Amino acid sequence: MSHTIDSPASSETPATFYDRRSSAQPDRMPTYERRQFANTHDGLSPEAAELAKAVDQYKLMHRRRFVTFEEILTVVKTLGYHR
């Protein structure tokens, strides 16, 4: 049994490749730098915003995208929490 692969017809033109990484494209509007941590602390209480900022700072310092509960506890203790 013979298997054949259908190739595209020669009359079809390949789609134009658009390199999104290139900043030398004049038709594009300037974009802002996308950050991992957006300012989503606006609706929080002052205490919760302080914790959120401290966790974000911990993530940046330790190059962590996600933190464990142990790491959150470490951050909370650095803010002065004690039992």
C-alpha positions as CSV (number, residue, x, y, z in Angstrom):
1,M,0.0,0.0,0.0
2,S,1.4,3.3,-1.0
3,H,1.1,6.4,1.1
4,T,1.2,9.8,-0.6
5,I,1.2,13.2,0.9
6,D,-0.7,15.9,-0.9
7,S,1.4,18.9,-1.5
8,P,-0.1,22.3,-1.9
9,A,-0.7,23.4,-5.4
10,S,2.0,25.5,-7.0
11,S,-0.5,28.3,-7.6
12,E,-1.0,28.8,-3.9
13,T,1.3,31.4,-2.3
14,P,2.6,30.9,1.2
15,A,1.2,33.2,3.9
16,T,3.4,36.2,4.6
17,F,5.4,35.8,7.8
18,Y,4.9,38.7,10.2
19,D,7.8,38.9,12.8
20,R,6.2,40.4,15.9
21,R,9.6,40.6,17.7
22,S,11.0,43.1,15.2
23,S,10.7,46.7,16.4
24,A,11.9,48.0,13.0
25,Q,8.5,47.9,11.5
26,P,7.3,51.5,10.9
27,D,3.6,50.7,10.6
28,R,3.4,49.5,14.2
29,M,2.6,51.9,17.0
30,P,5.1,52.0,19.8
31,T,4.1,49.6,22.6
32,Y,4.8,49.6,26.2
33,E,6.8,47.0,28.0
34,R,4.6,44.2,29.3
35,R,5.3,43.4,32.9
36,Q,4.4,40.3,34.8
37,F,3.1,42.3,37.7
38,A,0.4,44.7,36.8
39,N,-0.9,47.2,39.3
40,T,-3.9,45.3,40.5
41,H,-3.6,46.4,44.1
42,D,-6.0,49.4,43.6
43,G,-9.1,47.8,45.2
44,L,-7.2,46.3,48.2
45,S,-7.1,47.6,51.8
46,P,-3.8,49.2,52.7
47,E,-2.7,46.1,54.6
48,A,-3.5,43.8,51.7
49,A,-1.8,46.1,49.2
50,E,1.3,46.1,51.4
51,L,1.3,42.3,51.5
52,A,0.7,42.1,47.7
53,K,3.6,44.5,47.0
54,A,5.9,42.5,49.3
55,V,5.0,39.2,47.6
56,D,5.6,40.8,44.2
57,Q,9.0,42.1,45.4
58,Y,9.9,38.7,46.7
59,K,9.0,37.1,43.3
60,L,11.2,39.7,41.5
61,M,14.2,39.2,43.9
62,H,14.0,35.4,43.8
63,R,13.0,35.1,40.1
64,R,9.9,33.2,41.0
65,R,6.7,33.2,39.0
66,F,4.7,31.3,41.6
67,V,5.5,31.1,45.3
68,T,4.8,28.3,47.8
69,F,2.9,28.8,51.1
70,E,6.3,28.6,52.9
71,E,7.5,31.5,50.8
72,I,4.4,33.5,51.5
73,L,4.9,32.8,55.2
74,T,8.4,34.1,55.0
75,V,7.2,37.3,53.3
76,V,4.5,37.8,56.0
77,K,7.1,37.3,58.8
78,T,9.3,39.9,57.2
79,L,6.4,42.3,57.4
80,G,6.4,41.8,61.2
81,Y,3.8,39.1,61.7
82,H,4.3,36.9,64.7
83,R,2.1,34.4,66.4
